[in-house]
Amino acid sequence: MSLLFHGGDIQSASAIYGRDPCQWIDLSTGINQHSYPIPKIEQSAWHQLPYLSPKLTTAAASYYGAHGCLASSGSQAIIQLLPSILHHLGNARAAWLPDVGYQEHRHAWSKCGDINTYSGLDGALAAKQIDAALEDNLIGHLLIINPNNPTGERFTPKKLRAWAQKLHASNGFLVVDEAFIDNTPSASLLTEPLAKNVVVLRSVGKFFGLAGIRLGFTFADESVLEQLAKELGPWIVNGPAQTVAIAALSDTLWQSNMRTTLASQSLQQHNIWQPAMTALGAYHAGSHELFRSFIMAPKLAKKLHQSAAKNGILIRLVTIDSTTSLLRFGNVDLSQNIHNVSALEYCHTWIQQES
Ligand SMILES: Cc1ncc(COP(=O)(O)O)c(C=O)c1O
């Protein structure tokens, strides 16, 4: 069994660094620190088998738009299943993925066949690479993470739709992972009807801060959704998760307030790290309202990662290649205190010591 290492693994970090799991400032994920407040959960949600509630379907349609849709236990469940289904329904040629991006995609596609990569760090270069590969008919299926995690790279819906149209001629699918798009819903492909060869993945974990309920949605043609549903089997989204999601997806006031809050804190969050990173010789690779990433030499990245962890601050280290690593910083919870010091001050003190 080979499992990829992910951010947010406080249990492993606690075991490695001998620290109580409650004593971390966890910046290693892009999960919103301000989780949607959990509503009252009826006893029946725990007691009954979780058939899909029509209220969840309605709430999802109001939040995401009226498209063919399948709920799953996180978008991760679908990421694992899609490659074999699309190879079967579409074509079995090489899939193209970002070289830097959420690694579960690469893991899943490489189990099923050939893969090729485009730049995950440089959007303009990536667009050129994809355009050229489409021109030469080299792309079987195209996977885009929009915005990309951990680099924050984005493509416009117009560009994505043009690529989908080109792929259509060769029975290719465009898969767009929109796990981090909720801050800017107008940038989603779901603002318009989807072409038959487009699959959009959404996660309830990131913006709503509800990664623990394991809920995601897939939007695609009925033929794709049917195959996925067959593979997933029954009762895929548990009852309590459905209750929480119905409330969260329907709560437009919370959603718009949260977008405003995250946007207004974004510069402050960036400035916690930027000056020190620049002084250390790192450079800014990209940002999102829920994280910002810096590129640097592997030795420096490892040193900072370890020093932070020894101080109870968990950040995400991504090895890109033998000369380049990336550190991704999630949002500091401005209301958290650790050892009677605010998390913000604690982080400031640590990074100033390092620079
Ligand atoms: C880009 C991206 N897509 C999908 C996922 C999977 O999220 P979930 O299974 O919680 O919906 C992650 C998790 O970190 C991610 O970063």
The ligand as a Gaussian input file, in Angstrom:
#p B3LYP/6-31G(d) Opt

LIG

0 1
 C       -6.729000      20.477000      -5.185000
 C       -7.406000      19.456000      -4.321000
 N       -8.406000      18.730000      -4.828000
 C       -9.053000      17.819000      -4.105000
 C       -8.698000      17.570000      -2.792000
 C       -9.468000      16.532000      -2.017000
 O      -10.356000      17.166000      -1.130000
 P      -11.616000      16.468000      -0.497000
 O      -11.492000      15.004000      -0.720000
 O      -11.579000      16.829000       0.941000
 O      -12.829000      17.030000      -1.195000
 C       -7.648000      18.282000      -2.220000
 C       -7.247000      18.032000      -0.827000
 O       -6.360000      18.637000      -0.268000
 C       -6.985000      19.261000      -2.999000
 O       -5.987000      19.993000      -2.506000

